[in-house]
Amino acid sequence: MSEILYVSTRGGSKTVTASEAILNGIAADGGLYVPVSFPEPGWDFNVLKDMDYRELAYTVIKEFLTDYTEEELRACINAAYDDKFDTPLVAPMVNAGTSWYLELYHGATAAFKDMALSLLPHLLVTAAKKNNVKEKIVILTATSGDTGKAALAGFADVEGTGIAVFYPKYGVSKIQERQMVTQAGKNVCVAGITGNFDDAQTGVKKIFTDPAMQEYVKSKGFRFSSANSINIGRLIPQVAYYVWAYCRLLKDGVIAPGEKIDFTVPTGNFGNILAGFYAKQLGLPVNRFICASNDNRVLTDFFDTGVYDKNRRFILTESPSMDILVSSNLERLIYHIAGKDAKKTAELMTGLQGKGVYAIDALMKEGLCDFYAGSANTAEMREAIRSSFEKYGYCMDTHTGVAAAVAAKYMKETKDEHVNVIVSTASPYKFTASVLRAITGDADENEDAFALADKLEKLIGVKQPATVTTARTSPVLHDTVCETDKMPEVVKSFIDRL
């Protein structure tokens, strides 16, 4: 197996190993790490289909993380995908109507972020040892809802690390917030900001690239890294579940070997769907990736026109993890469709940062042929949830509801008959008021979130995830709220306490 190295999308940093890229989180020039070349594993899917999730995850991830030994990587994977997941399958597939649902929310925090964030702490600690890093690692993360709790749960009390999470105070569900602010651990910090997710994400990136902050953390014996999907160590584990979904369909006789399928992905920061694109580069037979947006349809407009324009009204919706106007991981796709032209990528990202807009050329737009983009408004999302429950007894969360609505539009418009897999990203219990409103037409947003969870459980007959019942009774441990320009002060205060 040849070594896979990583380089910044903006070209200003040297080539690094996988473990170095994971340690750094983000490149020094502000770019994101991408593989210099994609592996060519030549998989036999008839062999892969009989693997359990841990074996399959190892088979996929080892292609990218080539400087990890087999012993190291298997140890990380076995520690990640254990009894934290409430099913031995880890990510079960469920058929409901015209689509299959890849359920990625059976981990510790009931969201798809567990699929990668259960593994990242182990990859990071192993990377530090491999590279003789003596400093403690401070994980700095912005969240639109689910990454925060999953990262906190993954890194809480992990020796040699600390984690600070920033979330939009009024831009997450009540249960999402409760999960975060009740997180125990001597090495954790949680702060709400008086802005949206894009503000939190921009603030985190500024801290990462601020020389003064870098010098400060170094003087204290720390170094920064990230648990967001800007970290390649977050992105690569997600590639595995796309291969897993294909293999489950093959094992169950739904598809024939080599038959192409579609994936519909509820998309905000673009990391989830990009992992699918990476899986296709390794040989996964995919026809089309359907990029599903909510009312904040910046990605839909980009795929339609080739112009990325964040200069628009930010809309708070009932699918808050998709309420994003700056999709950070899109930068990686831009780099690939630009023919690995780091200079062009850097120019486009500079345009986004300065004017809030950039446009790709005709040749680059041709590189988007693997994607279809569509959006669904709140009414369409609710109808998708209601219809699925009434027709098939299958209940989904609001983000998956957006994906289901867009998938239905896509199939009607294109007459595409490929098997469609909808990537289901969260338990409906994370968004109880919205799901109840969709199904019954009535839910009081001001009613206690846990009382609403009890109502939903009675209605759908599915047990509440353990993380919801734990958050119900746990004390609030974090009550910091700050303006975005005060985020560095919060981080410094946290580091001083570690």
C-alpha positions as CSV (number, residue, x, y, z in Angstrom):
1,M,0.0,0.0,0.0
2,S,1.5,3.4,-1.0
3,E,1.5,6.1,1.6
4,I,-1.3,8.7,1.3
5,L,-0.1,12.2,2.2
6,Y,-2.1,15.4,2.7
7,V,-1.8,19.0,1.5
8,S,-3.6,22.2,2.2
9,T,-6.4,23.3,-0.3
10,R,-4.7,26.7,-0.3
11,G,-1.2,25.5,-1.1
12,G,0.6,27.4,1.7
13,S,1.6,24.4,3.8
14,K,4.0,21.5,3.3
15,T,2.8,18.0,2.6
16,V,2.0,16.1,5.8
17,T,1.2,12.6,6.9
18,A,-2.3,11.6,8.0
19,S,-1.5,11.7,11.7
20,E,0.1,15.2,11.3
21,A,-3.0,16.4,9.5
22,I,-5.2,15.1,12.2
23,L,-3.1,16.7,14.9
24,N,-3.1,20.1,13.1
25,G,-6.8,20.1,12.4
26,I,-6.5,23.0,10.0
27,A,-3.5,24.0,7.8
28,A,-1.4,27.0,8.8
29,D,-2.6,28.9,5.8
30,G,-6.3,28.5,6.8
31,G,-6.9,25.8,4.2
32,L,-8.2,22.3,4.8
33,Y,-6.2,19.1,4.4
34,V,-7.0,16.9,1.4
35,P,-5.3,13.7,0.2
36,V,-2.6,14.4,-2.5
37,S,-4.1,11.4,-4.4
38,F,-7.0,9.0,-3.7
39,P,-6.3,5.4,-2.8
40,E,-7.2,2.7,-5.4
41,P,-8.2,-0.3,-3.2
42,G,-9.9,-2.4,-5.9
43,W,-12.4,-3.7,-3.5
44,D,-14.5,-6.9,-4.0
45,F,-17.8,-5.9,-2.6
46,N,-18.9,-9.5,-2.4
47,V,-16.2,-9.9,0.2
48,L,-16.9,-6.6,2.0
49,K,-20.6,-7.4,2.4
50,D,-20.0,-10.1,4.9
51,M,-17.9,-7.9,7.3
52,D,-19.2,-6.4,10.5
53,Y,-19.0,-2.6,10.9
54,R,-15.7,-2.6,12.7
55,E,-14.0,-4.8,10.2
56,L,-15.4,-2.8,7.3
57,A,-14.4,0.5,8.9
58,Y,-10.9,-0.7,9.3
59,T,-10.8,-1.8,5.6
60,V,-11.9,1.6,4.4
61,I,-10.1,3.9,6.9
62,K,-6.7,2.2,6.5
63,E,-6.7,3.3,2.9
64,F,-6.4,6.9,4.0
65,L,-4.6,6.7,7.3
66,T,-1.5,4.9,6.0
67,D,1.0,6.0,8.7
68,Y,-1.1,4.3,11.4
69,T,-0.1,0.7,12.0
70,E,-2.7,-2.1,11.8
71,E,-2.5,-2.6,15.5
72,E,-3.0,1.2,16.2
73,L,-5.9,1.6,13.8
74,R,-7.7,-1.5,14.9
75,A,-7.4,-0.5,18.6
76,C,-8.9,2.9,17.8
77,I,-11.8,1.4,15.8
78,N,-12.6,-1.3,18.4
79,A,-12.6,1.4,21.2
80,A,-14.9,3.6,19.1
81,Y,-17.6,1.2,17.9
82,D,-18.4,-0.7,21.0
83,D,-21.4,-0.8,23.3
84,K,-21.8,3.0,23.1
85,F,-24.0,2.1,20.1
86,D,-27.4,0.6,20.9
87,T,-27.3,-1.9,18.1
88,P,-24.6,-4.4,17.1
89,L,-25.0,-3.2,13.5
90,V,-23.9,0.3,14.5
91,A,-25.7,1.8,11.5
92,P,-28.8,-0.2,10.5
93,M,-30.6,0.2,7.3
94,V,-34.4,0.5,7.3
95,N,-36.8,0.4,4.3
96,A,-39.7,2.8,4.2
97,G,-41.5,3.3,1.0
98,T,-39.4,4.2,-2.0
99,S,-36.2,4.8,0.0
100,W,-33.8,3.1,2.4
101,Y,-32.8,5.0,5.5
102,L,-29.2,4.7,6.7
103,E,-29.7,5.3,10.5
104,L,-26.5,7.0,11.8
105,Y,-27.9,8.0,15.2
106,H,-27.5,4.9,17.3
107,G,-24.4,6.2,19.2
108,A,-23.9,7.9,22.5
109,T,-25.5,11.2,21.6
110,A,-28.2,10.1,19.1
111,A,-26.7,11.9,16.1
112,F,-24.6,11.0,13.1
113,K,-21.6,12.9,14.5
114,D,-21.0,9.9,16.8
115,M,-19.9,7.9,13.8
116,A,-16.7,9.9,13.5
117,L,-16.4,11.6,16.9
118,S,-16.4,8.2,18.7
119,L,-13.2,7.5,16.8
120,L,-11.5,10.9,16.5
121,P,-10.2,11.1,20.2
122,H,-8.5,7.8,19.8
123,L,-7.0,8.8,16.4
124,L,-5.8,12.1,17.9
125,V,-4.2,10.7,21.0
126,T,-2.5,8.0,18.9
127,A,-1.3,10.7,16.5
128,A,0.2,12.7,19.3
129,K,2.2,9.7,20.5
130,K,3.3,8.8,17.0
131,N,4.6,12.3,16.5
132,N,6.2,12.7,19.9
133,V,4.0,15.6,20.8
134,K,4.6,16.7,24.4
135,E,2.0,19.5,24.5
136,K,-1.6,18.8,25.7
137,I,-4.2,19.2,22.9
138,V,-7.0,21.7,23.1
139,I,-9.9,20.8,20.8
140,L,-11.6,23.9,19.5
141,T,-15.0,23.4,17.9
142,A,-18.0,25.2,16.6
143,T,-21.3,23.4,16.5
144,S,-24.7,23.8,14.8
145,G,-26.1,21.4,17.3
146,D,-24.9,17.8,17.2
147,T,-21.1,18.0,16.8
148,G,-20.9,19.8,20.1
149,K,-22.3,17.0,22.3
150,A,-20.7,14.2,20.3
151,A,-17.3,15.9,20.6
152,L,-17.8,16.6,24.3
153,A,-18.8,13.0,24.9
154,G,-15.8,11.7,22.9
155,F,-13.2,13.9,24.6
156,A,-14.5,14.3,28.2
157,D,-11.7,13.3,30.6
158,V,-9.5,12.0,27.8
159,E,-6.0,12.4,29.2
160,G,-3.8,15.0,27.6
161,T,-6.7,16.8,26.0
162,G,-9.2,19.7,26.6
163,I,-12.2,20.6,24.6
164,A,-14.0,24.0,24.1
165,V,-17.3,24.0,22.2
166,F,-19.1,27.1,21.0
167,Y,-22.8,27.0,19.8
168,P,-25.4,29.5,18.7
169,K,-27.3,30.2,21.9
170,Y,-30.7,30.6,20.1
171,G,-29.9,28.3,17.1
172,V,-30.1,24.8,18.5
173,S,-33.0,22.7,19.8
174,K,-33.7,22.6,23.6
175,I,-32.6,19.0,23.9
176,Q,-29.4,19.7,21.9
177,E,-28.5,22.6,24.2
178,R,-29.4,20.6,27.3
179,Q,-27.1,17.7,26.2
180,M,-24.2,20.1,25.9
181,V,-24.6,22.3,29.0
182,T,-25.0,19.2,31.3
183,Q,-21.7,17.6,30.0
184,A,-19.5,16.5,32.8
185,G,-15.7,16.4,32.6
186,K,-12.7,18.2,34.1
187,N,-11.4,19.1,30.6
188,V,-14.6,20.5,29.0
189,C,-15.8,24.0,28.2
190,V,-19.2,24.9,26.6
191,A,-20.2,28.5,25.7
192,G,-23.2,29.9,23.8
193,I,-22.6,32.8,21.5
194,T,-25.0,35.6,20.6
195,G,-24.8,34.8,16.9
196,N,-25.4,32.0,14.4
197,F,-23.3,28.9,13.6
198,D,-21.4,30.8,10.8
199,D,-20.4,33.4,13.4
200,A,-19.2,30.6,15.8
201,Q,-17.3,28.8,13.0
202,T,-15.7,32.0,11.8
203,G,-14.6,32.8,15.3
204,V,-13.0,29.4,15.8
205,K,-11.1,29.7,12.5
206,K,-9.8,33.1,13.5
207,I,-8.5,31.7,16.8
208,F,-6.8,28.8,14.9
209,T,-5.0,31.2,12.6
210,D,-4.2,34.0,15.0
211,P,-0.4,34.0,15.7
212,A,-0.9,35.7,19.1
213,M,-3.3,32.9,20.2
214,Q,-1.0,30.2,18.9
215,E,1.9,31.7,20.9
216,Y,-0.3,32.0,24.0
217,V,-1.4,28.3,23.9
218,K,2.2,27.2,23.2
219,S,3.4,29.2,26.2
220,K,0.9,27.3,28.4
221,G,2.1,23.9,27.0
222,F,-0.9,23.3,24.7
223,R,-1.6,23.1,21.0
224,F,-4.9,23.5,19.1
225,S,-6.7,20.9,17.1
226,S,-10.3,20.6,15.8
227,A,-13.2,18.1,16.1
228,N,-15.2,19.8,13.3
229,S,-15.3,18.1,9.9
230,I,-12.6,20.6,8.8
231,N,-10.4,18.0,10.5
232,I,-9.6,15.2,8.1
233,G,-9.8,12.8,11.0
234,R,-13.5,13.6,11.3
235,L,-14.1,13.3,7.6
236,I,-12.4,10.0,6.8
237,P,-14.3,7.8,9.2
238,Q,-17.5,9.0,7.6
239,V,-16.4,7.5,4.3
240,A,-16.9,4.0,5.8
241,Y,-20.6,4.2,6.4
242,Y,-21.3,4.9,2.7
243,V,-19.5,1.7,1.8
244,W,-21.4,0.0,4.6
245,A,-24.7,1.1,3.2
246,Y,-23.9,-0.3,-0.2
247,C,-22.7,-3.6,1.3
248,R,-25.9,-4.0,3.4
249,L,-28.0,-3.5,0.3
250,L,-25.9,-6.1,-1.6
251,K,-26.0,-8.5,1.3
252,D,-29.8,-8.3,1.5
253,G,-30.2,-8.8,-2.2
254,V,-31.6,-5.3,-2.9
255,I,-29.0,-4.6,-5.5
256,A,-26.7,-6.7,-7.7
257,P,-22.9,-6.4,-7.6
258,G,-21.7,-3.3,-9.4
259,E,-25.2,-1.7,-9.5
260,K,-25.1,2.0,-8.8
261,I,-27.2,3.6,-6.1
262,D,-28.1,7.2,-5.1
263,F,-27.5,8.9,-1.7
264,T,-29.7,11.8,-0.5
265,V,-27.9,13.7,2.3
266,P,-29.3,16.5,4.5
267,T,-26.5,19.0,4.1
268,G,-25.2,22.1,6.0
269,N,-21.4,22.2,6.4
270,F,-20.9,19.7,3.4
271,G,-18.7,17.3,5.3
272,N,-21.2,14.4,5.4
273,I,-21.9,14.4,1.6
274,L,-18.3,15.0,0.8
275,A,-17.4,11.8,2.6
276,G,-19.7,10.0,0.2
277,F,-18.0,11.7,-2.7
278,Y,-14.6,10.4,-1.3
279,A,-16.1,6.9,-1.2
280,K,-17.0,7.2,-4.9
281,Q,-13.4,8.1,-5.6
282,L,-12.4,4.8,-4.1
283,G,-14.7,2.9,-6.4
284,L,-18.1,2.8,-4.6
285,P,-20.7,2.5,-7.4
286,V,-22.7,5.7,-6.9
287,N,-24.9,7.3,-9.5
288,R,-25.8,10.6,-7.9
289,F,-25.4,12.4,-4.6
290,I,-28.5,14.5,-3.9
291,C,-27.6,17.5,-1.7
292,A,-30.7,18.4,0.3
293,S,-30.9,21.9,1.8
294,N,-33.6,23.6,4.0
295,D,-34.7,27.3,3.5
296,N,-31.1,28.3,3.8
297,R,-30.5,27.1,0.2
298,V,-27.0,28.5,-0.4
299,L,-25.8,25.1,-1.6
300,T,-28.8,24.6,-3.9
301,D,-28.2,27.9,-5.5
302,F,-24.5,27.1,-5.9
303,F,-25.0,23.8,-7.7
304,D,-27.7,25.4,-9.9
305,T,-25.7,28.5,-10.9
306,G,-22.0,28.0,-10.0
307,V,-22.1,31.1,-7.8
308,Y,-21.7,30.7,-4.0
309,D,-23.2,33.7,-2.3
310,K,-23.6,33.9,1.4
311,N,-25.0,37.5,1.2
312,R,-28.6,36.6,2.1
313,R,-30.9,36.5,5.0
314,F,-30.1,33.8,7.5
315,I,-33.2,31.8,8.3
316,L,-33.7,29.9,11.6
317,T,-35.5,26.7,10.8
318,E,-36.7,23.5,12.5
319,S,-33.6,21.7,11.0
320,P,-31.1,23.9,12.8
321,S,-28.0,21.8,12.0
322,M,-28.5,22.8,8.4
323,D,-28.9,26.5,9.2
324,I,-25.5,27.4,7.7
325,L,-24.5,29.9,5.0
326,V,-20.7,29.1,4.9
327,S,-20.3,25.4,4.1
328,S,-16.6,24.9,5.1
329,N,-16.1,21.5,3.6
330,L,-17.2,22.7,0.2
331,E,-13.7,24.1,-0.1
332,R,-12.4,20.6,-0.4
333,L,-14.7,19.9,-3.3
334,I,-13.7,23.2,-4.9
335,Y,-10.1,22.1,-4.8
336,H,-10.8,18.8,-6.4
337,I,-12.9,20.2,-9.3
338,A,-10.3,22.9,-9.8
339,G,-7.9,20.2,-10.8
340,K,-6.0,20.5,-7.4
341,D,-5.3,24.1,-8.2
342,A,-4.5,25.5,-4.7
343,K,-4.0,29.1,-6.0
344,K,-7.4,29.2,-7.6
345,T,-9.0,27.7,-4.5
346,A,-7.3,30.3,-2.3
347,E,-8.5,33.1,-4.5
348,L,-12.1,31.8,-4.4
349,M,-12.0,31.5,-0.6
350,T,-10.5,35.0,-0.3
351,G,-13.5,36.2,-2.3
352,L,-15.9,34.5,0.0
353,Q,-14.2,35.9,3.1
354,G,-14.0,39.5,1.6
355,K,-17.1,39.9,-0.5
356,G,-19.1,36.9,0.7
357,V,-19.4,35.5,-2.9
358,Y,-17.4,33.6,-5.5
359,A,-18.1,32.0,-8.9
360,I,-16.6,28.9,-10.4
361,D,-15.9,28.7,-14.2
362,A,-17.7,26.4,-16.7
363,L,-15.0,23.7,-16.5
364,M,-15.3,23.5,-12.7
365,K,-19.1,23.4,-12.9
366,E,-18.8,20.3,-15.1
367,G,-17.0,18.7,-12.1
368,L,-20.2,18.9,-10.1
369,C,-21.9,16.3,-12.3
370,D,-22.0,13.7,-9.4
371,F,-24.4,16.0,-7.6
372,Y,-28.0,17.1,-7.7
373,A,-29.1,19.8,-5.3
374,G,-32.6,20.7,-4.1
375,S,-34.2,22.3,-1.1
376,A,-37.3,21.8,1.0
377,N,-39.1,24.4,3.1
378,T,-40.6,23.8,6.5
379,A,-44.0,22.8,5.2
380,E,-42.5,20.3,2.8
381,M,-40.3,18.9,5.6
382,R,-43.3,18.4,7.9
383,E,-45.3,16.7,5.2
384,A,-42.5,14.3,4.5
385,I,-42.4,13.4,8.2
386,R,-46.2,13.1,8.5
387,S,-46.5,11.0,5.4
388,S,-43.8,8.6,6.3
389,F,-45.2,8.0,9.7
390,E,-48.8,7.6,8.5
391,K,-48.0,5.4,5.5
392,Y,-45.1,3.3,6.8
393,G,-45.0,3.8,10.6
394,Y,-41.5,5.3,10.2
395,C,-40.6,8.4,12.2
396,M,-37.7,10.6,11.2
397,D,-36.2,13.8,12.5
398,T,-36.5,17.2,10.8
399,H,-33.1,17.0,9.0
400,T,-34.0,13.6,7.5
401,G,-37.4,15.0,6.7
402,V,-35.7,17.7,4.5
403,A,-33.8,14.9,2.8
404,A,-36.9,12.8,2.3
405,A,-38.8,15.7,0.8
406,V,-35.9,16.6,-1.6
407,A,-35.5,12.9,-2.6
408,A,-39.1,12.8,-3.6
409,K,-38.8,15.9,-5.7
410,Y,-35.6,14.5,-7.3
411,M,-37.2,11.2,-8.2
412,K,-40.3,12.9,-9.6
413,E,-38.3,15.3,-11.7
414,T,-35.7,13.0,-13.0
415,K,-37.5,9.6,-13.1
416,D,-34.3,8.2,-11.6
417,E,-35.0,4.5,-10.7
418,H,-31.7,3.8,-8.9
419,V,-32.1,2.6,-5.3
420,N,-32.1,5.7,-3.1
421,V,-30.5,5.7,0.3
422,I,-31.4,8.6,2.6
423,V,-28.8,9.4,5.1
424,S,-30.7,9.8,8.4
425,T,-28.7,12.0,10.7
426,A,-30.4,12.3,14.0
427,S,-33.0,10.7,16.3
428,P,-36.4,12.3,16.2
429,Y,-36.1,12.8,19.9
430,K,-33.5,15.5,19.3
431,F,-36.3,17.7,17.8
432,T,-39.4,16.6,19.7
433,A,-41.6,19.7,19.3
434,S,-41.0,19.9,15.5
435,V,-41.6,16.2,14.9
436,L,-44.8,16.2,17.0
437,R,-46.0,19.2,15.2
438,A,-45.3,17.6,11.8
439,I,-47.2,14.4,12.7
440,T,-50.1,15.7,14.8
441,G,-50.3,19.4,13.7
442,D,-49.9,20.5,17.3
443,A,-47.0,21.0,19.7
444,D,-46.2,23.8,22.1
445,E,-42.6,25.0,21.5
446,N,-42.7,26.4,25.1
447,E,-43.6,23.1,26.7
448,D,-40.9,21.2,28.5
449,A,-38.8,19.4,25.9
450,F,-38.7,16.2,28.0
451,A,-42.5,16.2,28.4
452,L,-42.7,16.4,24.6
453,A,-40.3,13.5,24.4
454,D,-42.7,11.4,26.5
455,K,-45.5,12.4,24.2
456,L,-43.5,11.4,21.1
457,E,-42.6,8.1,22.7
458,K,-46.2,7.3,23.3
459,L,-47.1,8.2,19.8
460,I,-44.4,6.4,17.8
461,G,-43.7,3.5,20.1
462,V,-39.9,3.8,19.9
463,K,-37.9,4.1,23.2
464,Q,-36.2,7.4,23.9
465,P,-32.3,7.2,23.5
466,A,-30.4,7.0,26.7
467,T,-28.8,10.4,26.1
468,V,-32.2,12.1,26.2
469,T,-33.1,10.5,29.5
470,T,-29.7,11.4,31.0
471,A,-29.9,15.0,29.9
472,R,-33.3,15.2,31.6
473,T,-31.9,14.7,35.1
474,S,-28.4,16.0,34.8
475,P,-27.5,19.4,36.4
476,V,-26.5,22.3,34.2
477,L,-22.7,22.7,34.5
478,H,-22.1,25.4,31.8
479,D,-23.8,28.7,31.5
480,T,-21.3,30.9,29.7
481,V,-22.8,33.1,26.9
482,C,-20.5,35.6,25.0
483,E,-20.3,37.8,22.0
484,T,-18.2,36.4,19.1
485,D,-15.4,38.8,19.7
486,K,-15.0,37.5,23.3
487,M,-14.4,33.9,22.1
488,P,-10.6,34.2,22.5
489,E,-11.0,35.3,26.1
490,V,-13.2,32.3,26.8
491,V,-10.6,30.0,25.4
492,K,-7.8,31.7,27.3
493,S,-9.7,31.4,30.6
494,F,-10.4,27.7,29.9
495,I,-6.8,27.0,29.1
496,D,-5.8,28.7,32.3
497,R,-8.0,26.3,34.2
498,L,-6.7,23.1,32.6
